[in-house]
Amino acid sequence: MANAVQPASMENREFPMSDHNFNMIAQIAYQYTGIKLPEQKRQMIYSRIARRIRALSLTDFDQYCALISDSNNAEFNEFVNSITTNLTSFFRENHHFEYLESTIIPELKKSNASHRKIRVWSAGCSTGEEPYSIAMTLLKSFGMKSMWDLKILATDLDSNVVETGRAGIYKPDRVNDLDPNVIKKWFELNETTANYEMVNEVRKLIRFNRLNLLDAWPIKNKFDVIFCRNVVIYFDKKTQKKLFDRYANQLNDGGYLIIGHSESLHKLTDRFESIGKTVYRKMV
Ligand SMILES: C[S@@+](CC[C@H](N)C(=O)[O-])C[C@H]1O[C@@H](n2cnc3c(N)ncnc32)[C@H](O)[C@@H]1O
């Protein structure tokens, strides 16, 4: 075991994690997902991987690292799922949904009037609250009986969150802070489970798929709007640069890119103009 010195907080843990183990986990994570795991994440990685070691009845981090050094190993997907951070909520950073309703949708109603289609991508959708918030906003503007073809692609690297999003069933604490009228209109309370289920009209707009943003994208169409919020914050500048360039290629001219509150395109791409708080438009 190389450099097995543990920081004070890591001493006497159930499974010792050497520097070598941590560096290997961080390197595999970066190569496969783009997610950077700096030293400050050591504690978090310890607890998440220790859970996997227990679940597999392994004895130490060396055994676990041997498993994930083969990306075809059945554990690899669980490893990837365990390193993602999936924090999200309905109408998170609500100013984006207000902007979608007040400015983007009216613009698209004009520019797309000849074909009446709108395509939105929620890239890094986590458990689905973001794409469902987009769907509710679209339906609020277009109504239930509109002739427009509205579609949202929702993708994430983590297969567990994609499944949760697809199920569209949320515990009361995920929904409680919403306006009661929103809950009444777009959710059905399951009296048996006490969970809230998205109504079919909203579900119908969204297709959920697992997709690693670092891989090739099997996506034929271009989008009018891409939401990629609070995802690139985990990537380094080199990965962000490549990704923003690919987003520009995947957007229609004049299409919109919406990013998270602590993210920026500054010095990373000149293919977008800033048109609002973390809202950008692809330049023609
Ligand atoms: C903090 S959540 C953001 C969820 C949502 N966009 C929001 O802002 O509320 C970040 C998501 O990015 C996903 N993610 C991280 N790396 C990814 C990658 N390489 N490809 C696709 N998704 C990735 C994670 O699995 C996670 O669900």
The ligand as an SDF file (V2000), in Angstrom:
LIG
                    3D

 27 29  0  0  0  0  0  0  0  0999 V2000
  -26.0170   19.2300   -8.8140 C   0  0  0  0  0  0  0  0  0  0  0  0
  -26.8410   18.2870  -10.0450 S   0  0  0  0  0  0  0  0  0  0  0  0
  -27.6810   19.5440  -10.9550 C   0  0  0  0  0  0  0  0  0  0  0  0
  -29.1110   19.1850  -11.2680 C   0  0  0  0  0  0  0  0  0  0  0  0
  -29.9000   20.2690  -11.9970 C   0  0  0  0  0  0  0  0  0  0  0  0
  -29.3100   20.5810  -13.2540 N   0  0  0  0  0  0  0  0  0  0  0  0
  -30.0420   21.5060  -11.1380 C   0  0  0  0  0  0  0  0  0  0  0  0
  -29.3480   22.5000  -11.3540 O   0  0  0  0  0  0  0  0  0  0  0  0
  -30.8430   21.4970  -10.2090 O   0  0  0  0  0  0  0  0  0  0  0  0
  -25.5130   17.8420  -11.1500 C   0  0  0  0  0  0  0  0  0  0  0  0
  -25.8290   16.6290  -12.0200 C   0  0  0  0  0  0  0  0  0  0  0  0
  -24.8350   16.5280  -13.0490 O   0  0  0  0  0  0  0  0  0  0  0  0
  -24.6450   15.1500  -13.3100 C   0  0  0  0  0  0  0  0  0  0  0  0
  -23.3560   14.9370  -13.9970 N   0  0  0  0  0  0  0  0  0  0  0  0
  -22.1080   15.0610  -13.4890 C   0  0  0  0  0  0  0  0  0  0  0  0
  -21.1910   14.7140  -14.3990 N   0  0  0  0  0  0  0  0  0  0  0  0
  -21.8720   14.3840  -15.5210 C   0  0  0  0  0  0  0  0  0  0  0  0
  -21.4760   13.9290  -16.8180 C   0  0  0  0  0  0  0  0  0  0  0  0
  -20.1880   13.7200  -17.1380 N   0  0  0  0  0  0  0  0  0  0  0  0
  -22.4400   13.6780  -17.7310 N   0  0  0  0  0  0  0  0  0  0  0  0
  -23.7520   13.8610  -17.4080 C   0  0  0  0  0  0  0  0  0  0  0  0
  -24.1890   14.2820  -16.2070 N   0  0  0  0  0  0  0  0  0  0  0  0
  -23.2530   14.5290  -15.2700 C   0  0  0  0  0  0  0  0  0  0  0  0
  -24.7180   14.5040  -11.9380 C   0  0  0  0  0  0  0  0  0  0  0  0
  -25.0070   13.1260  -12.0060 O   0  0  0  0  0  0  0  0  0  0  0  0
  -25.8120   15.3160  -11.2570 C   0  0  0  0  0  0  0  0  0  0  0  0
  -27.0610   14.6830  -11.2980 O   0  0  0  0  0  0  0  0  0  0  0  0
  1  2  1  0
  2  3  1  0
  2 10  1  0
  3  4  1  0
  4  5  1  0
  5  6  1  0
  5  7  1  0
  7  8  2  0
  7  9  1  0
 10 11  1  0
 11 12  1  0
 11 26  1  0
 12 13  1  0
 13 14  1  0
 13 24  1  0
 14 15  1  0
 14 23  1  0
 15 16  2  0
 16 17  1  0
 17 18  1  0
 17 23  2  0
 18 19  1  0
 18 20  2  0
 20 21  1  0
 21 22  2  0
 22 23  1  0
 24 25  1  0
 24 26  1  0
 26 27  1  0
M  CHG  2   2   1   9  -1
M  END
$$$$
